[in-house]
Amino acid sequence: MAQPILHVQGLCKHYKGVKAVDGVDMRLNPGDIYGFLGQNGAGKTTTIRMMMGLIRPSSGSVKLFGEEINGGDTVLRKVGSVIEYPGFYPNLTAIENLEIHRRLMGVKDKGALEDSLRTTGLWDARNRKASNFSLGMKQRLGIARAILHRPELLILDEPTNGLDPMGIKEMRQLIQELAQKRNITILVSSHILSEVEQLATKVGIIHRGVMLEEATMQELKHKNRQYIGLQVDDFAKSQDLLRDELGVRDCRLEDDGWLRVYDEGKQPSEMNRLLVREGIEVSSLVAMKDSLEDYFVRLVEGGAAHA
């Protein structure tokens, strides 16, 4: 197995007795787009700050490219990051902001400025002041700055926060392009499950500072359960009938208004006949499969129950 780009083991951060991060393990391999999933306040940003040497862990270790990091490590020069909202000099243009960063990073190739701005779709706006940029443009300028020194690992903390649907789509396309065309390994933290589902090759799910699961997207998709979804005019009576007449054990009404039957081997046609015979109107009946959001909710509810 190839050496991991990023390897986190037993990472903890305590603040006055409160465990913000509690024993997190993570492994990013070359080529991964890693979706770091969790609700707001789950510990994602604190974990990322420890990865980047910005705050010191209470315990545990972070290895980048096989080396343990300390705050000023040169190995961090192989990493680009956008943590929380990117800040810029508002009265300077996009290219002037990047020029300052180029000099600070010791990047000798001035062509890197144009390359980064073109990659992020900002070349035509290079002479506009950063104060006139939209939120989406500022996020892309943050990524342009993060890739200026051609890093091997890119860490993006909630890059779609506050963006409209078109901005989210453009950000997703940019991240995929960076992974595919530049061979950059990428970690993206997010609380938007549908976006991670479309983007990530590997997922880590964190809740209340604890990593509940780490798996490839393919593994998660295999775990997601199939079910029969029904929309009926009497949910309580339907649940009783399915349990008493057909022996359905796992049947629940979800917030989206669907009655879900998870018991394997139950035939949709048999359910439909039973309910219609008993005077229940069945407006929809389809075979479906859990989404990553369904799986996430089950994991978090289980984690909360055992906390």
PALUMMI-515023 format. One line per 8 residues: number of its first residue (from 0); their letters; for each residue y negated, x negated, z of C-alpha. Coordinates in steps of 0.001 Angstrom, whole numbers, plus 500000, padded with zeros to 6 digits. Last residue first. Example, Ala and Ser with C-alpha at 12.3 -4.5 7.8 and 13.67 -1.06 7.14 Angstrom:
2
1 = sa = 501060/486330/507140  504500/487700/507800 .
END
This chain:
307
306 = ahaaggev = 490677/522292/523762  494001/523910/522858  492576/527256/521716  489654/525524/520033  492002/523364/517980  494038/526405/516924  490899/528277/515903  489706/525168/514069 .
298 = lrvfydel = 493000/524787/512208  493191/528471/511254  489554/528442/510065  490132/525308/507990  493217/526794/506323  491323/529939/505363  488415/527836/504063  490815/525653/502066 .
290 = sdkmavls = 491828/528862/500309  494895/530921/501137  496935/532244/498211  497004/535637/496520  499332/538348/495265  497287/541462/494544  497007/545090/495658  493746/546978/495213 .
282 = sveigerv = 492553/550579/495721  495522/551726/497813  494796/555258/499070  496999/556153/502025  498807/559489/501926  502158/558403/503403  503772/558218/499982  500913/556000/498794 .
274 = llrnmesp = 501540/553573/501650  505290/553369/501143  505150/553067/497356  502529/550297/497536  504490/548306/500087  507660/548479/497993  505744/547445/494857  504237/544474/496673 .
266 = qkgedyvr = 507718/543215/497664  508116/541505/501038  510102/538268/500773  507641/536150/502665  505609/537731/505452  501917/536871/504996  500519/540379/504512  496726/540351/504290 .
258 = lwgddelr = 494561/543450/504657  491359/542648/502829  487868/543570/504026  486370/540049/503841  486454/539796/507640  490254/539778/507596  492682/542518/508602  496028/541087/509613 .
250 = cdrvgled = 499730/541384/508850  502349/538925/510068  505426/540792/511319  506192/543187/508477  509377/545091/509383  509180/547442/506414  508928/550838/508109  507488/549996/511546 .
242 = rlldqska = 505333/546981/510672  504121/548139/507256  503511/551639/508622  501544/550435/511661  499405/548080/509561  498680/550850/507059  497724/553297/509827  495233/550800/511241 .
234 = fddvqlgi = 493762/549857/507862  493088/553346/506531  491311/553428/503150  493246/550507/501661  492494/547136/500108  495624/545022/500012  496230/541288/499733  499751/539888/499471 .
226 = yqrnkhkl = 500081/536374/500834  500720/532791/499832  500172/530104/502423  498134/526943/502143  500300/523978/503049  500849/522883/499440  497089/522970/498864  496591/520752/501896 .
218 = eqmtaeel = 499016/518149/500571  497249/518082/497188  493886/517664/498889  495239/514585/500599  495549/514803/504359  493698/514171/507614  493931/516763/510362  492360/517882/513613 .
210 = mvgrhiig = 490046/514902/514052  488413/515558/517428  484652/515465/518009  484330/519184/518592  486121/519851/515305  486876/517322/512566  488805/517936/509342  489539/514905/507144 .
202 = vktalqev = 490104/515559/503454  491387/513581/500462  490869/513986/496718  487577/515770/497286  485345/517634/494867  486249/521258/494251  487639/521847/497751  484722/519931/499244 .
194 = eslihssv = 482310/522360/497623  484198/525439/498818  484306/524044/502352  480572/523687/502862  480343/521943/506263  479960/518567/504607  480491/514830/504933  481074/512973/501690 .
186 = litinrkq = 482909/509638/501679  483025/507895/498302  485017/505046/496764  483010/503807/493785  484827/503236/490496  481540/503331/488578  482519/505845/485914  484942/508028/487861 .
178 = aleqilqr = 483579/507893/491405  479914/507853/490418  480528/510642/487897  482250/512810/490493  479325/512354/492899  476826/513235/490163  478760/516363/489165  478838/517563/492778 .
170 = mekigmpd = 475109/516939/493132  474404/518907/489953  476488/521831/491212  474729/521804/494580  471339/521748/492871  472331/524723/490723  473502/526642/493800  470268/525911/495743 .
162 = lgntpedl = 470062/522796/497924  469316/522886/501645  472123/520515/502613  473964/519311/499488  474149/515626/500498  475621/516401/503963  476009/512722/504947  476828/510607/501888 .
154 = illeprhl = 478730/507332/502311  479194/505177/499187  481749/502352/499109  481963/499601/496479  478205/499147/496407  476166/498429/493252  472976/497102/494913  470945/500084/493652 .
146 = iaraiglr = 473672/502560/494642  472020/503723/497888  468522/503799/496374  469659/506043/493527  471523/508146/496118  468315/508678/498083  466518/509453/494821  469170/512121/494200 .
138 = qkmglsfn = 468510/513662/497615  464773/513465/497002  465237/515225/493656  467177/518031/495350  464488/518428/498014  461789/518643/495346  459723/515561/494568  455927/515586/494734 .
130 = sakrnrad = 455772/513428/497882  457945/510850/496096  455097/510171/493691  455981/510548/490021  456355/507405/487927  460160/507450/487810  460368/511133/486892  461847/510498/483416 .
122 = wlgttrls = 464345/508082/484972  465455/510569/487611  468838/511730/486311  470849/509997/489047  472445/507496/486676  469136/506985/484872  467379/506141/488129  470095/503737/489232 .
114 = delagkdk = 470250/501918/485878  466473/501739/485580  466140/500068/488969  469227/497860/488457  467490/496348/485440  465435/494316/487917  468551/492205/488513  467835/490001/491537 .
106 = vgmlrrhi = 469023/492419/494224  467989/490795/497505  468474/493973/499500  464875/493982/500718  463609/493219/497216  465569/496052/495657  464500/498404/498465  460820/497780/497732 .
98 = elneiatl = 461484/498271/494006  463250/501561/494757  460156/503006/496401  458013/501773/493517  460401/503394/491018  460143/506764/492737  456383/506563/493020  454555/505614/496197 .
90 = npyfgpye = 452398/507977/498241  455380/509539/500036  456983/506262/501175  460548/507490/501361  462972/509060/503817  466490/510290/502995  467615/513367/504965  470820/512861/507004 .
82 = ivsgvkrl = 472526/509556/506246  472434/508389/502641  474644/505330/502355  475580/502344/500229  478270/499923/501368  479172/496449/500100  476193/495071/502003  477905/496316/505165 .
74 = vtdggnie = 480313/493380/504811  477351/491134/505671  477650/492324/509253  474427/492934/511168  475581/495752/513468  479154/494539/513951  482004/495541/511701  485699/494742/511842 .
66 = egflkvsg = 486858/493312/508534  489628/494648/506265  487304/495966/503572  485376/497814/506280  487093/498101/509651  485822/500400/512379  487291/500174/515877  487788/502200/519028 .
58 = ssprilgm = 485717/502550/522178  482270/503689/523338  481167/503095/519762  477867/501288/519089  475246/503032/516998  473874/502060/513581  476938/499973/512720  477540/501960/509524 .
50 = mmritttk = 480850/503416/510664  479258/504259/514033  476515/506217/512270  479179/508001/510229  481014/509129/513356  477778/510412/514907  476996/512250/511656  480372/513995/511571 .
42 = gagnqglf = 480627/514925/515258  481315/518678/515073  477640/519565/515558  477417/521520/512317  480943/522581/511395  483357/520026/510066  484712/518433/506946  484729/514792/505891 .
34 = gyidgpnl = 485689/515095/502209  486968/511751/500949  486575/510948/497276  489182/508223/497210  489233/505477/494586  490219/502637/496937  491749/504037/500134  489830/505698/502924 .
26 = rmdvgdva = 491584/505924/506295  490360/507830/509305  491260/508022/513006  488937/509727/515497  489633/509341/519231  486953/511623/520648  483512/511814/519112  480671/513567/520955 .
18 = kvgkyhkc = 482611/513301/524235  480136/514259/526970  480226/512028/530065  476639/510869/529759  476989/510433/525987  480460/509393/524892  481414/508007/521484  485021/507419/520522 .
10 = lgqvhlip = 486817/505902/517522  490576/505596/517989  491026/503823/514648  488750/503891/511596  489849/502157/508393  487490/501962/505418  488292/500354/502063  491986/500510/502894 .
2 = qam = 494219/497610/501894  496517/498729/499107  500000/500000/500000 .
END
